[in-house]
Structures are given as C-alpha cells and as structure tokens.
Amino acid sequence: MHPINRRDFLKVASFGGLVFASGLSGCASRAAKSEADEFYFVQLSDTHWGFQGAPNPDAKVTLPKAVAAVNALDPQPDFIVFTGDLTHTTDDPAERRRRLAEFKKIISELKVKDVRLMPGEHDASLDRGEAYKEFFGETHYSFDHKGVHFIALDNVSDPAARIGEEQLAWLKADLAKQAADARIVVLTHRPLFPLFPQWDWATKDGEQAIELLMPHRNVTVFYGHIHQEHHFKTAHIEHHSAKSLIFPLPAPGSQPKRAPIAWDPAQPYRGLGFREVEAEHDEYKLTEYPVVKA
Amino acid sequence: MKRRTLLLGALAAAMGSARAEPEVIRIVARKFVFEPAEITLRVGVPVILELTAPEVAMGFDAPGLKLNTEIPPGKPVRLAFTPDRPGEFEFVCDVFCGSGHEDMGGVVKVLP
C-alpha cells in the first residue's frame, strides 16, 4: 500500500479548489476515445443531516449552502453522488425517517436530477438499511456512464462493517462482465483498506473486495466516512476520501481521540467541502471546493 | 503409607498450581461504555477477557493487541491471551450500536 504524495497536487484552481490528477494506466484504445467520453460528476459526503452541536453551529444551513454551491457550477455535472452518512444517527426510528425525508427534500433543490446515493453507518447500521431503503432504494448497485462502470458498495448496513458474502458474490458477478482494462469507479462509505482501525476507519472484509477488483487495471475508489481528504494506493488501485459537510475530523492517529475539529468562528466552514471529479481519457482530475467561497 | 499419601498430596497441589486457570476479567459493553474502560495487565501473565453485552450487539476491537470479537447480546464471549509487550492499547466498539457509539472505547494497560 502506498500513500499518494500530496506534492502530486498540480495547482490551485478557480473557486479556491485544489486539483488532483488521479492517473490511470493509459492504453491506446482509451486514448483514442473522443471528447464525448469526457464528463464530470460531483461527490458530496457525510452531510449528517440532523446533527446538532458545537462542531457545527450552522448545521441547519450547511447542506443547503452546499446545494447552492453545486447549483452554481457551470457547466453542471453529469450527475452527483453522496457517499453516505446523509443523516446523523438517532436511536429513534421515527426521527431517522424524519431526517431522511428532510434530507431528500433539501437535495431535491439540486438542478441536476441524476443523483446517486448510498448510506453511511449513521443512516443504516441500526436497522440494517431498512429506513434508508424506504426512501432511496437499494444500498448497492452499479451503473454505466460514458464508458465508465460505477459500482456502489454497501459496507455499512451490517453494523459490524462488513460487505458480506452475498454482496461480494454480487460484486464478483458484476466485475465478471467488465474487461480487464475497463474503467471502473467504486463508490462506498468506509475505506475498503484498513486506514486506521483504531478509529473504526476500515471495512472488515474490505480486503476481499480489493482482491476482486485487483485483476482490473483501471479502478479508482471514492469514499467518505473520515471527514477529510485522504489519498492512498493499494497496489494500482487509488482510494480518495472526501471532505464532510458537517465537521472535519483529525488526520488518522494524529491525536489520542477521534474528536471533531472545533468550529472556528473566524473561518466558518473551514475543512468542509465537496469535490468535482472530471473523467478525462486516462485520468481523473479532482477539484476540491469549499462550501462557501472565501 | 501416610508419608506416601502426603507426598502424593503435595504433588497434586503442585500440579494444580501449575495448571491454575488464568484470571478472568469481566467487561460489560453497554450503551455506550465499557465497564471497566481501563484494564491493567502484566506482560507474560495469561488472562481471559469475558465480554458481555446485555443490551444490543457490540464489538471489542483492540488492534494493538490483535484482539477482535463481536459480542452478541446476552452471550458471553471469552478471549484468552497473554500480553507480550508493555504499553497502552486502545480498544473500541466496532459494531455500530447507536448515537454514542463513536465515543465508546477504553484502554488496556500492560505493565512490564
């Protein structure tokens, strides 16, 4: 496993966003593809709708502001993904449904209507995804978009953070239909690799999913859960985590406890944001955006 | 005869001592605490951790000690091990159990 050198960041882009080039191993067939295959999508993560507390005194407006920021992108993305923890956990099933309903209403304001969702443990671990499915359907699925095969994996409906044998068998069958050089993007909530199990930043059987993905040369994983950007490689597979839209968390193992980074009134929304993922021939270009422009 | 009985008795006592069961340390995992949350052990002294979860399924994960188990509600789980190095080893609940799950943890202190 290899960390990706942050010096690989190329430049500061417009809107204060950072650009990261996520290289795939190119091949002639892909290089020859037309610009029609180029597109971008937006990844938002860990919105934790329903959270109340000092780490984000503006929790009730952070998600609507992020929706407005995405709506201001020009051109608009082809589609939008939310990689889990749409709502903040509650032990009350009725309140969970209220939060899911409110979340659904807020994101209905997105101009782009092709929105792909998946749960986080806050949404799904206490009822094995029952309430989530009532609102948003299946928790794992795949779809194709302009030459890229997307796979959403559920590593949260099992409260023990397992993908599970049944879903792994589904993944194996799904991948069997893909060529070895197919462009594959995996969307999930928890890291598939053991980033920092001491803080529950892992998927118990994530290594099995990575093993199934290994024969495919062009695989990139986008996930959430850790409330910060993190870039890592397991062999040739890149793993990119996204910022949160509620509060940032410290770097893995950088302090004794996994506690939210305090809200700074002088710099509200610091550490929060979303990203644009631009698919270009043989690479993904990541651009990070803040919730509000500085 | 009497002397022989005494010798056998001493031998049996010595064998019994050598086969003494490791100490059982009971830990209860409930929403959203481990009780106790701090355990002190000694290097080389075998112990059995007996974990119970009276309410809902819980987890016990101490990566630094390579200990991990799920704790089904109402069914005690035993983990036998012998600490082999001193230090402080954090453990967490790694089965999502509710609104206080993320703060649920503790530490095993291993003395030399």
HADDOCK unambig.tbl for C-alpha pairs under 7 A between the chains (distance, minus, plus):
assign (segid A and resid 89 and name CA) (segid B and resid 99 and name CA) 5.77 0.50 0.50
assign (segid A and resid 90 and name CA) (segid B and resid 98 and name CA) 6.92 0.50 0.50
assign (segid A and resid 90 and name CA) (segid B and resid 99 and name CA) 5.66 0.50 0.50
assign (segid A and resid 91 and name CA) (segid B and resid 98 and name CA) 5.89 0.50 0.50
assign (segid A and resid 91 and name CA) (segid B and resid 99 and name CA) 6.23 0.50 0.50
assign (segid A and resid 125 and name CA) (segid B and resid 96 and name CA) 6.15 0.50 0.50
assign (segid A and resid 126 and name CA) (segid B and resid 97 and name CA) 6.72 0.50 0.50
assign (segid A and resid 126 and name CA) (segid B and resid 98 and name CA) 6.71 0.50 0.50
assign (segid A and resid 159 and name CA) (segid B and resid 95 and name CA) 5.08 0.50 0.50
assign (segid A and resid 159 and name CA) (segid B and resid 96 and name CA) 4.81 0.50 0.50
assign (segid A and resid 160 and name CA) (segid B and resid 94 and name CA) 6.31 0.50 0.50
assign (segid A and resid 160 and name CA) (segid B and resid 95 and name CA) 4.36 0.50 0.50
assign (segid A and resid 160 and name CA) (segid B and resid 96 and name CA) 6.52 0.50 0.50
assign (segid A and resid 197 and name CA) (segid B and resid 63 and name CA) 6.92 0.50 0.50
assign (segid A and resid 198 and name CA) (segid B and resid 63 and name CA) 6.36 0.50 0.50
assign (segid A and resid 198 and name CA) (segid B and resid 92 and name CA) 6.91 0.50 0.50
assign (segid A and resid 200 and name CA) (segid B and resid 94 and name CA) 6.11 0.50 0.50
